[in-house]
């Protein structure tokens, strides 16, 4: 009888831990990455690999590891590794000192039988951060658009209507002139964590 009670209590504790581990305040988890290829084929013709209206970097880039958590209030915590050139004479480098910014693009609604809506070309940007010589960066802050708004709750889903999260070059803000940071070309993109089944 004591063993049976112990098993029941252990099972309940485990269930409680699983529930406590769920994060209702987390909208998206990213646990993978892909680097940019500057060109793609369209009807057999090479065209720029533009994503969400953002042009690609001019040379292939890679990113070896990426993890990001985006909360429902717009807060983002992200860490990237190995954002480095995969071609040209600068291969294996970050191509000199630079900063990067993360841009989240939501997906619009869709009507069945479609499974995905269009990418909404309104970027929610993170603070800018330094890309170190090994191509690593760490982001902590809020995602906001040009008006200061944070991403909506219905930004997309973890199935086919996935949002887009890009790692981009950036022209840093200028404190003397008051000019804001200006996001540029994309180097890499985050991949959503597998959905829990």
N, C-alpha and C positions, 0 to 999 in steps of 0.2 A: 504493500500500500504506500509506503514511504517513497519507494522508487517511482511509482506511478505519479504521485503528487509532485515529485521533483521534476519529472519529465514535463508535466503540465505547466509548472511554473517556468521552467526553462523555455518552453515553447512560447509562452505569453511574453516573456522578457525579450525573446528574439523578435517576435512580431512587433512589440513596442519599439524596439531599436530600429526596425525597418521603417516604421511609420515616422519616427523621429528623424530618420535620415532623409526622408523626402523633403524637398525644398519647394513649398508652394510659392515662395517669393522669387524663384528662379524661372525666367522665361526661356532661356536657351543655354545649352552647354555645347561648346565646340571642343573637340578632342583630336583634330587632325588638320592637315594643311596640304595645299598644293601650290606650287610656284607658277609664275606666269610664263606662257608661251606667247610671244608678241603677235603671231599670226595664226589664223584659222582659215579653213576653206569654206567658201560660200559659192555653191554651184561650180566647184572646181577652180575657183579663183581665190588667191590669197587675199585676205582682208585683215585689218587690225582686229585683234582679239579684245574688242571693247566689251566691258561689263558694266551694266547700270549707267551707261553714258560715260564711263571712265576709261580713258585710253590706257593701254598696257605700257610697261617699261619697254625700252627699245631693245633690250637683250633678255634672253631667258634668265629667270631668277628661280631660286629654290627656297624652301623653308622646311627644315628637317623635323620640327616639332612645334605644335601649337595647342594651347589650352586657353579657353576663355569661358567665363560665366557672366551672363547678362541677366540682371535682376529686373523685376517688373517696374521698378522705379527709375530705370535707366542706368543704374550703376553697372560698371564693367570692371572686371579683373581679368587680365590676360597676360600670358607669357609666351613669347615666341623665341625659337632657337634657329640659328642657321639661315637667316635671310641673306643669301649671298648670290653673287653672279654665277650663272652656269655656262657662260660663254664669253668670248672676247678676251682681250689681253688681261682684263681685270678678273678673270675667272677665279672663284674661291675667295673673293673679297667683297666688302660692302661698297666698293668704288669710292672710297674716301669718306670723311666724316659726314654724317647725315642724320636727320631726324625722320621719324615715321609717325603716321597717324592711322587709327583704325576707323573705318567708315562702315556703318550698318545701313543696308538698304532693305526695306520691308517689301513684302509681296502684297499685291492687291487681291481683292476677292475674285473668285472664279465661279462659273456656272457649269455644272456637270453637263456633258461627260468630260469636260476639261478637268485636270487635276491640279493645275497651277495657274495663278494669276500673273499679270505682268509685274516686273520689278519696278517699284516706285522710285523714281530718280530724285529722291530727297534724302540726302545723306545725314545720318546722325553720327557725328564725329566725336572721337575720344580726345583727351588732351594729347599734345605732341610729346614724344619721348625720344631719347637718343638711342640710335642703333649702334651697339658697341662693335669693336673690330671683328668679333666672331659672328656678327649678325644676330645678336640676341637683344631682346627688349622686354620691358616689363611695364604694363599699363595699369593704372589705378585711377578711377575717376568716373565721370558721368558722360553718357552719350547724349549729345544735344544737336539739334539742327540750327539753321541760321537764325531762327526766331527764339532759340533757347528752349524749345520744347523737347521732351524726351520721347523715345519710341512708343507708339501705341501698343496696347495689349494684344491687338489683333495684327501683329507685324508679320505673321506667317505661322507655319506649323513645322513639325519634325518629320513630316512625310514627304510629299512632292512639292508642296507650296513653301519651300524653304527660303528664309531670308538670305541675303548675301552679306558676308563680312569680309571686307578687303583690307589688306595692309598696303598703305600708300606712301609715296614720297610726300614731302611737305616743304613749302617755303615757310620758314619760321616767322612768327610774329615779330614785328619791329616795334620795340618799346619807344623809340624816339619819334617815329611818325604815327604810331598808334595803329598801324596796319595789322590786321589779324593774320593768323596762320592760314595759308592757302594750300589745301590738299591737291596733290598732283596725280601722277600715274600710279597704277597698282602694280605691286611686286608679287603678291601672294594672296591667297584667300583661305579662310577657315572652313572646316568641314564639320557639320553638326555631329554630335555624339549619336551613336545608334539609339533608336527609340526603345524604351523598355517595353517588352512584350508580356 
